[in-house]
Amino acid sequence: MRKAHGRTRVGFTLIELLVVIGIIALLLALLLPAVTRARQQANSLKCKAQLRDIGIHLNLYAQQNRGVIFPIGEIDNSKTPAVWKTLGVESEWATLPDKGRSLRWPVYVFLPAVWNPPIMICPTDQDPAEEHSYVLNKHLAVNFEKLIKMGTRIQGKSDSEVILMGEKKTSEDDYYMEARVDKNGQSEFDRVVEPYRHGVKLGSNYLYLDWHVDIVAPKQAKGALDPWDTPTDPTPPAGVAGAN
């Protein structure tokens, strides 16, 4: 007698494929946020490490330049009191062949002397303007009466409460940040500083005068910029000479 053979099924049915795809989609939905958070935390830690390294370079610069923490440029005696022409993106440099890049402060701090060392770019910052992600606190070198040097004691505040450097917005080319409000009523801090470089929960990194790096909320960071903005310290210390 002829033996009957059952038909062997090959592959999956449409319903089975849809179930598998649904399970994979669900797993991806659960895993991707965790992967994203891990990547953000890793980039934030690398950014912290870079800011600490920049702090080391600034510390070395200060030791070689009578305690002045960062390059402050020439003295502008046209104003009273005289002010420092901080080394960033100056309007009078626009006509120079290199747009003044060889005169900016990183050239005086890093070896080899370059205006755009890789350490100045946060790993999360994609293609930042003028190839830098970090900005210095301009309040620390406002004029002769308000010049903070290494070891300066600020009445009412410690070094761990004053910000030295923070992270700027990708589109801005500034090298400095301020807490002041300009003549148009716009906050310089809000214009320049990136408050959430590493996400809403992580925020942005800041380097302090005691060389530690921390993530703080924008409001707290803004309050840690101007060391003289405190009711317990109405009179700044006497001025001192600038850097070499």
C-alpha positions in Angstrom: 0.0 0.0 0.0 1.1 3.5 -0.7 2.3 5.4 2.4 0.7 8.8 2.9 3.2 11.5 3.7 2.2 14.7 5.5 3.2 18.1 4.0 6.2 19.5 5.9 5.8 23.2 6.9 8.8 25.5 6.1 9.2 29.0 7.6 7.0 31.1 9.7 3.4 32.3 9.3 2.6 36.0 8.9 1.2 36.1 12.4 4.4 34.6 13.9 6.6 37.1 12.0 4.5 40.0 13.3 4.7 38.7 16.8 8.5 38.4 16.6 8.8 41.9 15.1 6.6 43.3 17.8 8.8 41.7 20.5 12.0 43.1 18.9 10.4 46.5 18.7 9.4 46.4 22.3 12.9 45.4 23.4 14.4 48.2 21.3 12.0 50.7 22.9 13.1 49.5 26.3 16.9 49.4 25.6 17.4 52.5 23.4 16.7 55.1 26.2 19.1 53.2 28.5 21.8 53.2 25.7 21.2 56.9 25.1 21.6 57.7 28.8 24.7 55.6 29.0 26.2 57.5 26.0 25.3 60.8 27.5 26.9 59.9 30.8 30.0 58.7 29.1 30.3 61.9 27.0 29.7 64.0 30.2 32.5 62.2 32.0 34.8 62.7 29.1 33.8 66.4 29.0 34.6 66.6 32.8 38.0 65.1 32.2 38.7 67.6 29.5 37.7 70.5 31.7 40.0 69.2 34.4 42.9 68.9 31.9 42.2 72.5 30.8 42.3 73.5 34.4 45.7 72.0 34.8 46.9 74.0 31.8 45.5 77.2 33.2 47.1 76.4 36.6 50.5 76.1 34.9 49.9 79.3 33.0 49.0 81.1 36.2 52.2 79.8 37.9 54.3 81.3 35.1 52.4 84.6 34.9 52.3 86.0 38.4 49.1 84.2 39.3 46.9 85.5 36.5 44.6 82.6 35.8 44.1 83.0 32.1 45.5 85.3 29.4 44.0 88.8 29.6 45.6 90.6 26.7 46.5 94.2 26.4 45.3 97.0 28.6 42.6 99.4 27.3 43.3 102.8 29.0 40.5 104.5 27.1 38.1 103.4 29.8 38.0 104.3 33.5 39.0 102.2 35.2 41.3 100.6 32.6 40.1 97.2 31.4 41.8 94.2 29.8 41.2 93.4 26.1 40.4 89.7 26.8 41.7 87.4 24.1 38.7 86.1 22.3 36.9 87.1 19.1 37.5 90.9 18.9 35.8 93.1 16.3 39.1 94.7 15.2 40.6 91.3 14.4 38.0 90.7 11.6 40.3 92.2 8.9 43.3 90.1 9.8 44.1 87.2 7.5 43.4 84.6 10.2 40.6 86.6 11.8 42.8 87.0 14.9 42.9 83.3 15.6 46.6 83.4 16.4 45.9 86.0 19.1 43.3 84.1 21.1 43.9 82.9 24.6 44.3 79.1 23.9 47.5 80.0 21.9 49.1 81.2 25.1 47.9 78.3 27.3 48.4 75.1 25.2 51.5 73.5 23.7 51.9 73.3 20.8 50.6 76.9 20.5 47.3 76.4 18.6 44.0 78.3 18.7 41.9 75.2 18.4 43.3 72.3 20.4 41.1 69.2 20.3 40.7 69.3 24.1 38.6 72.5 23.7 35.8 70.5 22.0 33.2 68.6 24.1 32.5 65.1 22.7 28.8 65.9 22.6 29.2 69.3 20.8 28.9 68.7 17.0 30.9 71.2 14.8 31.0 74.1 17.3 31.6 77.6 16.0 35.3 78.5 16.0 36.1 75.0 17.0 35.7 75.3 20.8 33.0 74.4 23.3 34.2 76.0 26.4 34.1 79.7 27.6 35.9 81.5 30.4 34.2 83.6 33.1 34.9 87.2 32.0 34.0 88.5 35.5 37.4 87.2 36.8 39.3 89.8 34.7 37.0 92.8 34.4 39.5 95.5 35.3 42.3 96.5 37.7 39.9 96.7 40.6 38.4 93.3 39.8 41.2 90.9 38.8 41.2 87.5 40.4 44.5 85.7 40.6 45.5 82.3 42.0 45.1 82.5 45.8 42.8 85.5 45.7 40.5 85.4 48.7 37.0 86.7 48.0 35.0 87.9 50.9 31.9 85.8 51.4 32.8 83.1 48.8 35.2 80.3 48.4 37.0 79.0 45.3 34.6 76.1 45.1 31.7 78.6 44.7 33.1 80.6 41.7 33.0 79.3 38.2 36.0 79.6 36.0 34.8 77.9 32.8 31.6 76.5 31.3 30.1 75.2 28.1 28.9 77.5 25.3 26.1 77.0 22.7 27.3 75.4 19.5 26.3 78.4 17.3 28.1 81.0 19.4 31.8 82.0 18.7 32.4 83.7 22.1 35.3 82.8 24.3 33.7 84.4 27.5 30.5 84.2 29.5 29.0 86.9 31.8 26.0 87.1 34.1 25.2 90.7 33.1 22.3 91.9 31.0 23.1 93.9 27.9 21.6 97.3 26.8 18.8 95.4 25.0 17.8 93.6 28.2 19.2 90.3 26.9 21.1 88.1 29.4 24.6 87.4 28.2 24.5 84.1 30.1 21.4 82.9 28.3 22.8 84.0 24.9 26.2 82.3 25.2 26.0 79.4 27.7 24.6 76.0 26.9 22.6 75.0 30.0 21.8 71.4 29.0 24.7 70.1 26.9 24.4 66.6 28.3 20.6 66.4 28.5 17.9 67.9 30.7 18.8 65.6 33.6 22.6 65.9 33.4 22.8 69.6 32.3 26.3 71.1 31.5 29.7 70.9 33.1 31.5 73.8 34.9 35.1 74.2 36.0 35.5 76.0 39.3 38.3 78.1 40.8 39.3 75.2 43.1 39.7 73.1 39.8 36.9 70.7 40.5 34.2 70.1 37.8 30.5 69.8 38.5 27.1 69.8 36.8 24.8 72.4 38.2 21.4 74.0 37.2 21.5 77.1 35.0 20.3 79.3 37.8 23.0 78.1 40.2 25.6 78.5 37.5 24.6 82.1 36.7 24.8 82.9 40.4 28.4 81.5 40.6 29.8 83.7 37.8 30.2 87.2 39.3 32.2 86.8 42.5 31.4 90.4 43.5 27.7 90.0 43.2 27.0 89.4 46.9 25.6 91.7 49.7 28.4 90.7 52.0 31.2 91.9 49.6 30.3 95.5 48.4 34.0 96.5 48.0 36.4 94.5 45.8 40.1 94.1 46.8 42.7 96.5 45.5 43.9 95.9 41.9 47.1 94.2 40.9 49.2 94.1 37.8 48.4 91.9 34.8 50.1 88.9 33.2 53.4 88.8 31.4 
